[in-house]
Structures are given as structure tokens and as C-alpha cells.
Amino acid sequence: MHNSNSSAQEEETFRVRRLEITDKSKGFIELLQQLTLCGDICDKKFQARFEELSSYADDHLICVIEDHRTGKIIATGSVFIEKKFIRNCGKVGHIEDVVVHSNARGMQLGKKIIGFLSDHARSMGCYKVILDCSVENREFYEKCGFKQKEVQMVRYFI
């Protein structure tokens, strides 16, 4: 049985926050490598990209969950805000790069990340938030309140 004290402690242990420059040394890139190819990103390149994205702070948000017991980043995701002419100059949130460390799955951390990113999109005035996912992950995103719509298409240039 869960008591409120352990729940509050767990909440602080797995708090969602914005990406910080020091998160590279806490395993952020290694976590992303569980999702897709990242390459070897040196500190200088990481800092340059971090500063670039920070200049769009509200329009491109990357969030993480750090396990304060280990000091490691164990979950992440991002949302960027697309500004449109349709829907009376509306905005759409695009959720990307959601990953939970393989050792931390099943702890509702992905759901926390999705909730944080969706709340940000709503607070920025988005009329919807969308994402692409694999067929295997569809059920997870449905549990987060998403529904399948249309078909994704892609064209790679490299």
C-alpha cells in the first residue's frame, strides 16, 4: 500500500524539468541513443545546440527526468510549437524524441513526460498536439489520451 509520504518522495525523485546544460554529463546523450542514432556529440557541439534551442525556450522545449538517487537522466522528450496560418493563425505542438531508460520502464515516467509536454503545448495556445510513433507504442500513447489519425509519410535525405 502506498502512503502519501512515499508518494511525495517518489514525486521529487522523478520530477520533470527542462533540460539543463549539465545534463550531458548525466547520461542525456546515452539515453537518446536508446531511441535512435545520435553519434558522438562533443561538449562544444552540445553546448552550441543547447544555446541555440534555449533561444527558442517556449517554442522548443526539451524536458528530462533525473533520478536524484543516481544523478542520471532516465527519461526525456521534446515539443516544438509550429505557428500556422490555418485555424486563425493557430499553433500546433509536435512531440518528439520521447524515451525512458530501459532500466526505468514501467514506472509511468513516459506518461509524466507526455503530460508535461502536452501541458506546455496547451499553455502556449496550441489547439492540438501531435506525435508519430511506432505501431508497438500505439497502445501507450492511447493511454496518454492520443488517438490514431491518418498516416505518417517520410522522405529521408541522408
DSSP file with accessible surface (Angstrom, degrees, kcal/mol):
  #  RESIDUE AA STRUCTURE BP1 BP2  ACC     N-H-->O    O-->H-N    N-H-->O    O-->H-N    TCO  KAPPA ALPHA  PHI   PSI    X-CA   Y-CA   Z-CA
    1    1 A M              0   0  238      0, 0.0     2,-0.4     0, 0.0     0, 0.0   0.000 360.0 360.0 360.0 137.7    0.0    0.0    0.0
    2    2 A H        -     0   0  118      4,-0.0     2,-0.3     3,-0.0     3,-0.0  -0.723 360.0-159.1 -87.1 129.5    1.2    3.5   -0.9
    3    3 A N     >  -     0   0   97     -2,-0.4     4,-1.9     1,-0.1     3,-0.2  -0.754  29.7-113.6-103.1 163.0    1.3    6.2    1.7
    4    4 A S  H  > S+     0   0  107     -2,-0.3     4,-2.3     1,-0.2     5,-0.2   0.814 113.4  58.9 -67.3 -26.6    1.3    9.9    0.8
    5    5 A N  H  > S+     0   0  120      2,-0.2     4,-2.1     1,-0.2    -1,-0.2   0.943 108.4  43.0 -67.8 -45.5    4.8   10.3    2.2
    6    6 A S  H  > S+     0   0   42      2,-0.2     4,-2.6    -3,-0.2    -2,-0.2   0.867 113.6  53.7 -68.4 -33.1    6.4    7.7   -0.1
    7    7 A S  H  X S+     0   0   54     -4,-1.9     4,-2.3     2,-0.2    -2,-0.2   0.920 109.7  46.8 -65.8 -42.4    4.3    9.1   -3.0
    8    8 A A  H  X S+     0   0   59     -4,-2.3     4,-1.8     2,-0.2    -2,-0.2   0.897 112.7  50.4 -66.0 -38.6    5.7   12.7   -2.3
    9    9 A Q  H  X S+     0   0  131     -4,-2.1     4,-2.2     2,-0.2    -2,-0.2   0.923 111.1  48.1 -65.1 -43.0    9.2   11.3   -2.1
   10   10 A E  H  X S+     0   0   95     -4,-2.6     4,-2.2     1,-0.2    -2,-0.2   0.900 107.5  56.9 -63.7 -39.2    8.8    9.5   -5.4
   11   11 A E  H  < S+     0   0  109     -4,-2.3    -1,-0.2     1,-0.2    -2,-0.2   0.909 110.7  43.1 -58.9 -43.0    7.4   12.7   -7.0
   12   12 A E  H >< S+     0   0  109     -4,-1.8     3,-0.9     1,-0.2    -1,-0.2   0.878 111.4  54.6 -72.3 -36.1   10.5   14.6   -6.0
   13   13 A T  H 3< S+     0   0   21     -4,-2.2    55,-1.1     1,-0.3    -2,-0.2   0.873 119.4  33.3 -64.4 -33.7   12.8   11.7   -7.1
   14   14 A F  T 3< S+     0   0    9     -4,-2.2     2,-0.3    -5,-0.1    -1,-0.3  -0.349  83.1 155.7-121.7  52.3   11.2   11.6  -10.6
   15   15 A R    <   -     0   0   97     -3,-0.9    51,-0.7    51,-0.4     2,-0.4  -0.602  40.1-128.8 -81.7 136.4   10.4   15.3  -11.2
   16   16 A V  E     +A   65   0A  21     -2,-0.3     2,-0.3    49,-0.2    49,-0.2  -0.691  40.7 158.0 -84.1 133.9   10.0   16.5  -14.8
   17   17 A R  E     -A   64   0A  16     47,-2.4    47,-3.1    -2,-0.4     3,-0.1  -0.939  43.7 -79.1-146.9 169.5   12.1   19.6  -15.6
   18   18 A R  E     -A   63   0A 102     -2,-0.3    45,-0.3    45,-0.2     2,-0.1  -0.384  57.5 -92.1 -68.5 150.5   13.7   21.5  -18.5
   19   19 A L        -     0   0   22     43,-2.7     2,-0.3    -2,-0.1    -1,-0.1  -0.373  43.9-156.4 -59.9 138.9   16.9   20.2  -20.0
   20   20 A E    >   -     0   0   85     -3,-0.1     3,-2.2     1,-0.1     4,-0.3  -0.871  27.5-114.1-118.6 155.9   20.0   21.8  -18.4
   21   21 A I  G >  S+     0   0   71     -2,-0.3     3,-1.0     1,-0.3     4,-0.3   0.836 115.6  58.5 -58.7 -32.2   23.5   22.2  -19.9
   22   22 A T  G >  S+     0   0   71      1,-0.2     3,-0.8     2,-0.1     4,-0.3   0.583  82.1  86.7 -75.8  -7.3   24.9   19.9  -17.2
   23   23 A D  G X >S+     0   0    0     -3,-2.2     5,-1.7     1,-0.2     3,-1.0   0.721  72.9  71.4 -69.5 -18.4   22.6   17.0  -18.3
   24   24 A K  G X 5S+     0   0   45     -3,-1.0     3,-1.3    -4,-0.3     5,-0.4   0.936  98.8  48.2 -60.2 -41.8   25.0   15.9  -20.9
   25   25 A S  G < 5S+     0   0   97     -3,-0.8    -1,-0.3    -4,-0.3    -2,-0.2   0.574 103.4  64.4 -75.5  -6.3   27.3   14.6  -18.2
   26   26 A K  G < 5S-     0   0   47     -3,-1.0    47,-2.8    -4,-0.3    -1,-0.3   0.165 127.3 -89.9-102.2  15.1   24.3   12.9  -16.6
   27   27 A G  T <>5S+     0   0   12     -3,-1.3     4,-2.2    45,-0.2    -3,-0.2   0.635  80.0 139.7  93.1  17.3   23.7   10.5  -19.5
   28   28 A F  H  ><S+     0   0   12     -5,-1.7     4,-2.2     1,-0.2     5,-0.2   0.935  76.7  43.3 -60.5 -47.3   21.4   12.5  -21.6
   29   29 A I  H  > S+     0   0   12     -5,-0.4     4,-2.0     1,-0.2    -1,-0.2   0.918 112.2  53.5 -67.4 -40.6   23.0   11.5  -25.0
   30   30 A E  H  > S+     0   0  109     -6,-0.3     4,-0.5     1,-0.2    -1,-0.2   0.884 108.1  51.6 -61.5 -36.6   23.3    7.9  -23.9
   31   31 A L  H >< S+     0   0    1     -4,-2.2     3,-1.6     1,-0.2     4,-0.4   0.939 107.8  50.8 -64.6 -46.3   19.6    7.9  -23.1
   32   32 A L  H >X S+     0   0   28     -4,-2.2     4,-2.2     1,-0.3     3,-1.8   0.837 100.1  65.4 -60.6 -30.3   18.8    9.3  -26.6
   33   33 A Q  H 3< S+     0   0   95     -4,-2.0    -1,-0.3     1,-0.3    -2,-0.2   0.722  91.2  63.5 -67.3 -17.7   20.9    6.5  -28.1
   34   34 A Q  T << S+     0   0   71     -3,-1.6    -1,-0.3    -4,-0.5    -2,-0.2   0.672 110.6  40.1 -74.7 -15.2   18.4    4.1  -26.7
   35   35 A L  T <4 S-     0   0   75     -3,-1.8     2,-0.3    -4,-0.4    -2,-0.2   0.850 129.0 -33.7 -96.3 -47.7   15.9    5.8  -29.1
   36   36 A T  S  < S-     0   0   85     -4,-2.2    -1,-0.4    61,-0.1     2,-0.2  -0.952  81.1 -50.4-163.8 178.0   17.9    6.4  -32.3
   37   37 A L        +     0   0  158     -2,-0.3    -3,-0.0     1,-0.2    -4,-0.0  -0.407  48.0 162.2 -65.6 128.0   21.4    7.2  -33.7
   38   38 A C        -     0   0   34     -2,-0.2    -1,-0.2    -5,-0.1    -8,-0.0   0.629  30.7-147.2-117.0 -28.9   23.0   10.2  -32.1
   39   39 A G        -     0   0   36      1,-0.1     2,-0.9   -10,-0.1    -6,-0.1  -0.195  45.7 -49.3  79.9-180.0   26.6   10.0  -33.0
   40   40 A D        -     0   0  162     -2,-0.0     2,-0.7     1,-0.0    -1,-0.1  -0.795  59.9-165.7 -94.3 104.7   29.4   11.2  -30.7
   41   41 A I        -     0   0   41     -2,-0.9   -12,-0.1     4,-0.0    -2,-0.1  -0.834   9.2-146.2 -98.2 114.1   28.5   14.7  -29.7
   42   42 A C     >  -     0   0   70     -2,-0.7     4,-2.5     1,-0.1     5,-0.2  -0.273  27.4-105.2 -73.5 165.1   31.4   16.6  -28.1
   43   43 A D  H  > S+     0   0  116      1,-0.2     4,-2.8     2,-0.2     5,-0.2   0.879 119.6  53.1 -59.1 -39.7   30.8   19.1  -25.3
   44   44 A K  H  > S+     0   0  173      2,-0.2     4,-2.3     1,-0.2    -1,-0.2   0.924 111.4  44.9 -64.5 -44.4   31.3   22.1  -27.6
   45   45 A K  H  > S+     0   0  141      2,-0.2     4,-2.3     1,-0.2     5,-0.2   0.903 113.5  50.8 -66.7 -40.2   28.7   20.8  -30.1
   46   46 A F  H  X S+     0   0   18     -4,-2.5     4,-2.9     2,-0.2    -2,-0.2   0.937 110.9  48.6 -61.5 -46.1   26.3   20.0  -27.3
   47   47 A Q  H  X S+     0   0   95     -4,-2.8     4,-2.7     2,-0.2     5,-0.2   0.918 110.3  51.0 -62.7 -42.1   26.7   23.5  -25.8
   48   48 A A  H  X S+     0   0   58     -4,-2.3     4,-2.2     2,-0.2    -1,-0.2   0.934 114.4  43.2 -62.3 -45.0   26.2   25.2  -29.2
   49   49 A R  H  X S+     0   0  151     -4,-2.3     4,-2.7     2,-0.2     5,-0.2   0.915 112.9  53.0 -68.1 -39.9   23.0   23.2  -29.8
   50   50 A F  H  X S+     0   0   40     -4,-2.9     4,-2.4    -5,-0.2    -2,-0.2   0.935 111.2  46.2 -59.5 -46.2   21.8   23.7  -26.3
   51   51 A E  H  X S+     0   0  110     -4,-2.7     4,-1.3     2,-0.2    -1,-0.2   0.901 111.8  51.8 -65.4 -39.6   22.3   27.5  -26.6
   52   52 A E  H >< S+     0   0   84     -4,-2.2     3,-0.6    -5,-0.2     4,-0.4   0.953 113.5  43.3 -60.7 -49.0   20.5   27.6  -29.9
   53   53 A L  H >< S+     0   0   33     -4,-2.7     3,-1.4     1,-0.2    -2,-0.2   0.856 107.8  60.2 -67.7 -33.2   17.5   25.7  -28.6
   54   54 A S  H >< S+     0   0   57     -4,-2.4     3,-1.4     1,-0.3    -1,-0.2   0.798  94.4  64.1 -64.6 -26.5   17.5   27.8  -25.4
   55   55 A S  T << S+     0   0   90     -4,-1.3    -1,-0.3    -3,-0.6    -2,-0.2   0.684 105.4  45.3 -71.9 -15.0   17.0   30.9  -27.6
   56   56 A Y  T X> S+     0   0  117     -3,-1.4     4,-1.9    -4,-0.4     3,-1.2  -0.118  79.5 155.1-108.7  31.7   13.6   29.4  -28.6
   57   57 A A  T <4 S+     0   0   40     -3,-1.4    -1,-0.1     1,-0.3    -2,-0.1   0.720  72.0  32.4 -37.2 -49.4   12.8   28.5  -25.0
   58   58 A D  T 34 S+     0   0   84      1,-0.2    -1,-0.3    -3,-0.1     3,-0.2   0.799 119.9  51.0 -83.3 -27.6    9.0   28.5  -25.3
   59   59 A D  T <4 S+     0   0   49     -3,-1.2    22,-2.6     1,-0.3     2,-0.3   0.605 120.4  31.0 -86.5 -13.9    8.8   27.3  -28.9
   60   60 A H  E  < S+ B   0  80A  50     -4,-1.9     2,-0.5    20,-0.2    -1,-0.3  -0.779  74.6 178.6-145.5 100.8   11.1   24.3  -28.4
   61   61 A L  E     - B   0  79A   2     18,-2.6    18,-2.3    -2,-0.3     2,-0.5  -0.887  10.3-170.4-109.4 127.7   11.1   22.7  -25.0
   62   62 A I  E     - B   0  78A  31     -2,-0.5   -43,-2.7    16,-0.2     2,-0.3  -0.981  13.6-171.4-111.9 127.7   13.2   19.6  -24.1
   63   63 A C  E     -AB  18  77A   0     14,-2.8    14,-1.7    -2,-0.5     2,-0.3  -0.831   4.2-173.3-118.8 158.8   12.3   18.1  -20.7
   64   64 A V  E     -AB  17  76A   0    -47,-3.1   -47,-2.4    -2,-0.3     2,-0.5  -0.940  21.4-137.7-140.5 162.1   14.0   15.4  -18.7
   65   65 A I  E     -AB  16  75A   0     10,-2.2     9,-2.9    -2,-0.3    10,-1.1  -0.998  21.5-161.1-120.5 123.7   13.5   13.3  -15.6
   66   66 A E  E     - B   0  73A  16    -51,-0.7     2,-1.0    -2,-0.5   -51,-0.4  -0.899  17.8-133.9-102.8 131.0   16.7   12.9  -13.5
   67   67 A D  E >>> - B   0  72A  14      5,-3.0     4,-2.9    -2,-0.5     3,-1.0  -0.768  16.6-160.7 -81.2 107.0   16.8   10.1  -11.0
   68   68 A H  T 345S+     0   0   83    -55,-1.1    -1,-0.2    -2,-1.0   -54,-0.1   0.670  85.9  63.8 -69.6 -13.4   18.1   12.0   -8.0
   69   69 A R  T 345S+     0   0  167    -56,-0.2    -1,-0.3     1,-0.1    -2,-0.0   0.841 121.7  18.8 -74.6 -32.7   19.3    8.8   -6.3
   70   70 A T  T <45S-     0   0   87     -3,-1.0    -2,-0.2     2,-0.2    -1,-0.1   0.571  96.5-126.6-112.2 -16.9   21.7    8.1   -9.2
   71   71 A G  T  <5 +     0   0   25     -4,-2.9     2,-0.3     1,-0.3    -3,-0.2   0.657  67.1 130.2  76.5  15.8   22.2   11.5  -10.7
   72   72 A K  E   < -B   67   0A 108     -5,-0.8    -5,-3.0   -45,-0.1     2,-0.5  -0.797  64.8-118.7-107.0 146.9   21.3   10.1  -14.2
   73   73 A I  E     +B   66   0A   3    -47,-2.8    -7,-0.3    -2,-0.3     3,-0.1  -0.704  35.6 171.8 -78.6 124.0   18.8   11.3  -16.8
   74   74 A I  E     +     0   0A  13     -9,-2.9    27,-3.4    -2,-0.5     2,-0.3   0.464  58.6  24.3-118.3  -4.9   16.3    8.4  -17.1
   75   75 A A  E     +BC  65 100A   0    -10,-1.1   -10,-2.2    25,-0.3     2,-0.3  -0.981  60.2 166.9-157.5 149.9   13.6   10.0  -19.4
   76   76 A T  E     +BC  64  99A   2     23,-2.2    23,-2.3    -2,-0.3     2,-0.3  -0.981   4.2 163.0-156.3 164.9   13.2   12.8  -21.9
   77   77 A G  E     -B   63   0A   1    -14,-1.7   -14,-2.8    -2,-0.3     2,-0.3  -0.944  17.7-144.9-173.1 165.7   11.0   14.2  -24.6
   78   78 A S  E     -BC  62  96A   6     18,-2.4    18,-2.6    -2,-0.3     2,-0.4  -0.962   4.7-163.5-140.8 159.1   10.6   17.4  -26.5
   79   79 A V  E     -BC  61  95A   0    -18,-2.3   -18,-2.6    -2,-0.3     2,-0.4  -0.993   5.7-166.8-139.9 134.2    7.8   19.5  -28.0
   80   80 A F  E     -BC  60  94A  73     14,-1.8    14,-2.5    -2,-0.4     2,-0.6  -0.956  19.7-129.5-120.5 149.9    8.2   22.3  -30.6
   81   81 A I  E     - C   0  93A  14    -22,-2.6     2,-0.5    -2,-0.4    12,-0.2  -0.859  15.4-156.9-102.9 119.1    5.5   24.8  -31.5
   82   82 A E  E     - C   0  92A  67     10,-3.1    10,-2.2    -2,-0.6     2,-0.5  -0.857   9.8-146.1 -95.4 126.8    4.5   25.2  -35.1
   83   83 A K  E     - C   0  91A 125     -2,-0.5     2,-0.2     8,-0.2     8,-0.2  -0.823  25.1-176.7 -96.2 129.1    2.9   28.5  -35.9
   84   84 A K        -     0   0   57      6,-2.9     0, 0.0    -2,-0.5     0, 0.0  -0.717  38.2-139.3-121.7 167.5    0.3   28.3  -38.7
   85   85 A F  S  > S+     0   0  188     -2,-0.2     4,-2.2     4,-0.2     3,-0.3   0.739  83.5  84.8 -91.3 -33.4   -2.0   30.5  -40.8
   86   86 A I  H  > S+     0   0   99      1,-0.2     4,-2.6     2,-0.2    -2,-0.2  -0.183  83.3  34.3 -65.9 166.2   -4.8   28.0  -40.6
   87   87 A R  H  4 S-     0   0  175      1,-0.2    -1,-0.2     2,-0.2     4,-0.1   0.913 141.8 -55.1  53.4  45.3   -7.2   28.0  -37.6
   88   88 A N  H  4 S-     0   0  159     -3,-0.3    -1,-0.2     1,-0.2    -2,-0.2   0.935 110.8 -43.0  57.3  51.5   -6.9   31.7  -37.3
   89   89 A C  H  < S+     0   0   84     -4,-2.2    -1,-0.2     1,-0.1    -2,-0.2   0.914  98.2 175.9  59.6  45.8   -3.1   31.7  -37.0
   90   90 A G     <  -     0   0   12     -4,-2.6    -6,-2.9    -7,-0.1     2,-0.4  -0.057  24.0-127.6 -74.9 177.4   -3.2   28.8  -34.7
   91   91 A K  E     -C   83   0A  60     34,-0.5    36,-2.4    -8,-0.2    37,-0.7  -0.971  12.5-159.5-129.7 146.3   -0.4   26.8  -33.2
   92   92 A V  E     -Cd  82 128A   1    -10,-2.2   -10,-3.1    -2,-0.4     2,-0.4  -0.986  13.0-139.8-126.0 133.8    0.3   23.0  -33.1
   93   93 A G  E     -Cd  81 129A   0     35,-2.5    37,-2.9    -2,-0.4     2,-0.6  -0.777  12.2-159.0 -91.0 135.8    2.6   21.2  -30.7
   94   94 A H  E     -Cd  80 130A  33    -14,-2.5   -14,-1.8    -2,-0.4     2,-0.4  -0.962   6.3-153.0-116.3 113.0    4.8   18.4  -32.1
   95   95 A I  E     +Cd  79 131A   4     35,-2.9    37,-0.5    -2,-0.6     2,-0.3  -0.728  25.5 166.5 -87.6 134.0    6.0   15.9  -29.5
   96   96 A E  E     +C   78   0A  75    -18,-2.6   -18,-2.4    -2,-0.4    -2,-0.0  -0.923  42.8  22.5-139.8 162.9    9.3   14.2  -30.5
   97   97 A D  E     +     0   0A  78     -2,-0.3     2,-0.5   -20,-0.2    -1,-0.1   0.804  63.6 172.2  51.9  45.6   12.1   12.1  -29.1
   98   98 A V  E     +     0   0A  21    -21,-0.2     2,-0.3    -3,-0.1   -21,-0.2  -0.741   8.5 157.0 -86.0 125.1   10.3   10.5  -26.1
   99   99 A V  E     -C   76   0A   9    -23,-2.3   -23,-2.2    -2,-0.5     2,-0.4  -0.984  28.3-160.3-151.0 140.2   12.4    7.8  -24.4
  100  100 A V  E     -C   75   0A  16     -2,-0.3   -25,-0.3   -25,-0.2     5,-0.1  -0.972  41.1 -99.6-116.9 134.6   12.6    6.2  -21.0
  101  101 A H    >   -     0   0   47    -27,-3.4     3,-2.4    -2,-0.4     4,-0.4  -0.215  30.8-120.4 -53.0 140.0   15.7    4.4  -20.0
  102  102 A S  G >  S+     0   0   62      1,-0.3     3,-0.6     2,-0.2    -1,-0.1   0.795 113.6  53.9 -57.1 -28.5   15.3    0.7  -20.4
  103  103 A N  G 3  S+     0   0  141      1,-0.2    -1,-0.3   -29,-0.0    -2,-0.1   0.546 110.3  47.3 -81.3  -8.0   16.0    0.2  -16.7
  104  104 A A  G X  S+     0   0    7     -3,-2.4     3,-0.8   -30,-0.2     5,-0.4   0.245  79.6 125.6-118.3  11.1   13.2    2.6  -15.7
  105  105 A R  T <   +     0   0  139     -3,-0.6    -3,-0.0    -4,-0.4    -4,-0.0  -0.361  62.4  38.5 -73.2 152.6   10.3    1.5  -17.9
  106  106 A G  T 3  S+     0   0   79     -2,-0.0    -1,-0.2     1,-0.0    -2,-0.0   0.527  85.9 101.5  87.6   8.0    7.0    0.6  -16.3
  107  107 A M  S <  S-     0   0   70     -3,-0.8    -2,-0.1     0, 0.0    -1,-0.0   0.180  96.9-109.6-108.5  13.9    7.2    3.4  -13.7
  108  108 A Q  S  > S+     0   0  119      1,-0.1     4,-1.5     3,-0.1     5,-0.1   0.662  80.8 129.2  68.8  17.2    4.8    5.8  -15.5
  109  109 A L  H  >  +     0   0    3     -5,-0.4     4,-2.4     2,-0.2     5,-0.2   0.884  68.8  53.7 -72.5 -37.2    7.7    8.1  -16.4
  110  110 A G  H  > S+     0   0    8      1,-0.2     4,-2.7     2,-0.2     5,-0.2   0.916 107.9  51.3 -60.8 -41.3    6.8    8.2  -20.1
  111  111 A K  H  > S+     0   0   97      1,-0.2     4,-2.4     2,-0.2    -1,-0.2   0.887 108.7  51.1 -63.0 -39.0    3.3    9.3  -19.1
  112  112 A K  H  X S+     0   0   54     -4,-1.5     4,-2.3     2,-0.2    -1,-0.2   0.912 110.9  48.6 -63.9 -42.2    4.8   12.1  -16.9
  113  113 A I  H  X S+     0   0    0     -4,-2.4     4,-2.6     2,-0.2     5,-0.2   0.947 112.6  47.5 -62.7 -48.7    6.9   13.3  -19.9
  114  114 A I  H  X S+     0   0    3     -4,-2.7     4,-2.7     1,-0.2     5,-0.2   0.907 112.4  50.0 -61.1 -41.9    3.9   13.3  -22.3
  115  115 A G  H  X S+     0   0   29     -4,-2.4     4,-2.7    -5,-0.2    -1,-0.2   0.928 111.1  48.7 -62.6 -43.7    1.7   15.1  -19.7
  116  116 A F  H  X S+     0   0   68     -4,-2.3     4,-2.0     2,-0.2    -2,-0.2   0.932 114.7  44.6 -62.0 -46.8    4.4   17.8  -19.2
  117  117 A L  H  X S+     0   0    0     -4,-2.6     4,-2.3     2,-0.2    -2,-0.2   0.901 114.0  49.4 -68.1 -40.2    4.9   18.3  -22.9
  118  118 A S  H  X S+     0   0   23     -4,-2.7     4,-2.6    -5,-0.2    -2,-0.2   0.913 110.2  51.2 -64.6 -42.6    1.1   18.4  -23.6
  119  119 A D  H  X S+     0   0   94     -4,-2.7     4,-2.6    -5,-0.2    -1,-0.2   0.892 109.6  50.9 -61.6 -38.9    0.6   20.9  -20.8
  120  120 A H  H  X S+     0   0   22     -4,-2.0     4,-1.6     2,-0.2    -2,-0.2   0.940 109.7  49.5 -63.5 -46.3    3.3   23.1  -22.2
  121  121 A A  H  <>S+     0   0    1     -4,-2.3     5,-2.3     1,-0.2     3,-0.3   0.926 112.4  48.0 -59.0 -44.2    1.7   23.0  -25.7
  122  122 A R  H ><5S+     0   0  176     -4,-2.6     3,-1.8     1,-0.2    -1,-0.2   0.930 109.7  52.3 -62.3 -43.0   -1.7   23.9  -24.2
  123  123 A S  H 3<5S+     0   0   89     -4,-2.6    -1,-0.2     1,-0.3    -2,-0.2   0.770 104.8  57.0 -66.6 -23.7   -0.2   26.7  -22.2
  124  124 A M  T 3<5S-     0   0   35     -4,-1.6    -1,-0.3    -3,-0.3    -2,-0.2   0.390 124.9-102.9 -86.0   1.2    1.4   28.1  -25.4
  125  125 A G  T < 5 +     0   0   52     -3,-1.8   -34,-0.5     1,-0.2    -3,-0.2   0.657  63.0 162.3  90.0  16.7   -2.1   28.3  -27.0
  126  126 A C      < -     0   0   18     -5,-2.3    -1,-0.2    -6,-0.2   -34,-0.2  -0.453  34.4-152.5 -69.4 140.9   -1.8   25.2  -29.2
  127  127 A Y  S    S+     0   0   71    -36,-2.4     2,-0.3     1,-0.2   -35,-0.2   0.619  79.4   2.2 -87.7 -13.1   -5.2   23.9  -30.5
  128  128 A K  E     -d   92   0A  87    -37,-0.7   -35,-2.5    -7,-0.1     2,-0.4  -0.982  60.3-142.3-160.1 163.2   -3.7   20.3  -30.7
  129  129 A V  E     -d   93   0A  33     -2,-0.3     2,-0.3   -37,-0.2   -35,-0.2  -0.994  24.2-174.5-130.0 137.4   -0.6   18.4  -30.0
  130  130 A I  E     +d   94   0A  64    -37,-2.9   -35,-2.9    -2,-0.4     2,-0.3  -0.880   7.4 176.8-130.0 161.4    0.5   15.6  -32.4
  131  131 A L  E     -d   95   0A  33     -2,-0.3     2,-0.4   -37,-0.2   -35,-0.1  -0.978  23.9-128.6-156.3 160.3    3.2   12.9  -32.5
  132  132 A D        +     0   0   94    -37,-0.5     2,-0.3    -2,-0.3    -2,-0.0  -0.899  33.8 168.1-108.0 144.4    4.4   10.0  -34.6
  133  133 A C        -     0   0   55     -2,-0.4     2,-0.1     8,-0.0     5,-0.1  -0.969  36.3 -94.6-149.7 166.0    5.1    6.6  -33.0
  134  134 A S    >>  -     0   0   46     -2,-0.3     3,-0.9     1,-0.1     4,-0.5  -0.372  39.4-110.9 -75.4 160.6    5.7    3.0  -33.9
  135  135 A V  G >4 S+     0   0  121      1,-0.2     3,-1.2     2,-0.2     4,-0.5   0.897 119.4  59.7 -57.9 -37.7    2.9    0.6  -34.1
  136  136 A E  G 34 S+     0   0  158      1,-0.3     4,-0.3     2,-0.1    -1,-0.2   0.793 107.5  44.8 -62.7 -29.2    4.3   -1.1  -31.0
  137  137 A N  G <> S+     0   0   79     -3,-0.9     4,-1.9     1,-0.2    -1,-0.3   0.445  84.6  96.8 -95.4  -0.7    4.0    2.1  -29.0
  138  138 A R  H <X S+     0   0  110     -3,-1.2     4,-2.3    -4,-0.5     5,-0.2   0.908  81.3  52.5 -56.7 -45.4    0.4    3.0  -30.1
  139  139 A E  H  > S+     0   0  125     -4,-0.5     4,-2.0    -3,-0.2    -1,-0.2   0.900 107.1  53.4 -60.8 -40.7   -1.3    1.5  -27.1
  140  140 A F  H  > S+     0   0   68     -4,-0.3     4,-0.8     1,-0.2    -1,-0.2   0.947 110.6  45.8 -58.6 -48.3    1.0    3.5  -24.7
  141  141 A Y  H  <>S+     0   0   21     -4,-1.9     5,-2.4     1,-0.2     3,-0.4   0.847 107.9  57.1 -69.2 -30.3    0.1    6.8  -26.4
  142  142 A E  H ><5S+     0   0   81     -4,-2.3     3,-1.8     1,-0.2    -1,-0.2   0.912 103.8  53.7 -63.5 -38.0   -3.6    5.9  -26.5
  143  143 A K  H 3<5S+     0   0  139     -4,-2.0    -1,-0.2     1,-0.3    -2,-0.2   0.741 104.3  56.9 -66.2 -22.2   -3.4    5.5  -22.7
  144  144 A C  T 3<5S-     0   0   31     -4,-0.8    -1,-0.3    -3,-0.4    -2,-0.2   0.334 130.3 -95.3 -89.3   3.5   -1.9    9.1  -22.7
  145  145 A G  T < 5S+     0   0   70     -3,-1.8    -3,-0.2     1,-0.3     2,-0.2   0.499  83.3 128.4  99.4   5.4   -5.1   10.4  -24.4
  146  146 A F      < -     0   0   38     -5,-2.4     2,-0.3    -6,-0.1    -1,-0.3  -0.577  39.2-158.0 -90.7 157.6   -3.9   10.3  -28.1
  147  147 A K        -     0   0  180     -2,-0.2     2,-0.2     2,-0.0    -9,-0.0  -0.972  26.6-101.0-133.4 151.3   -5.8    8.7  -30.9
  148  148 A Q        +     0   0  126     -2,-0.3     2,-0.3   -10,-0.0     3,-0.1  -0.474  43.7 172.8 -70.8 136.1   -4.6    7.4  -34.3
  149  149 A K        -     0   0  144     -2,-0.2    -2,-0.0     1,-0.2     0, 0.0  -0.960  45.7 -33.3-148.2 126.3   -5.4    9.7  -37.1
  150  150 A E  S    S-     0   0  148     -2,-0.3     2,-0.4     1,-0.0    -1,-0.2  -0.031  82.1 -66.1  63.5-159.2   -4.3    9.5  -40.8
  151  151 A V        -     0   0  122     -3,-0.1     2,-0.3     2,-0.0    -1,-0.0  -0.972  36.5-126.8-133.8 138.7   -0.9    8.0  -41.9
  152  152 A Q        -     0   0  111     -2,-0.4     2,-0.3     2,-0.0    -2,-0.0  -0.679  24.2-169.9 -85.0 140.2    2.6    9.2  -41.5
  153  153 A M        -     0   0  163     -2,-0.3     2,-0.3     2,-0.0    -2,-0.0  -0.939   3.7-173.2-124.6 150.3    4.9    9.6  -44.5
  154  154 A V        -     0   0   92     -2,-0.3     2,-0.4     2,-0.0    -2,-0.0  -0.995  16.2-168.9-143.9 148.4    8.6   10.3  -44.5
  155  155 A R        -     0   0  200     -2,-0.3     2,-0.3     0, 0.0    -2,-0.0  -0.951  18.9-151.9-135.8 113.8   11.3   11.1  -47.1
  156  156 A Y        -     0   0  187     -2,-0.4    -2,-0.0     1,-0.1     0, 0.0  -0.665  12.2-168.0 -87.3 144.2   14.9   10.8  -45.8
  157  157 A F              0   0  170     -2,-0.3    -1,-0.1     1,-0.1     0, 0.0   0.512 360.0 360.0-105.9 -10.6   17.7   12.9  -47.4
  158  158 A I              0   0  200      0, 0.0    -1,-0.1     0, 0.0     0, 0.0  -0.955 360.0 360.0-141.1 360.0   20.6   11.1  -45.8
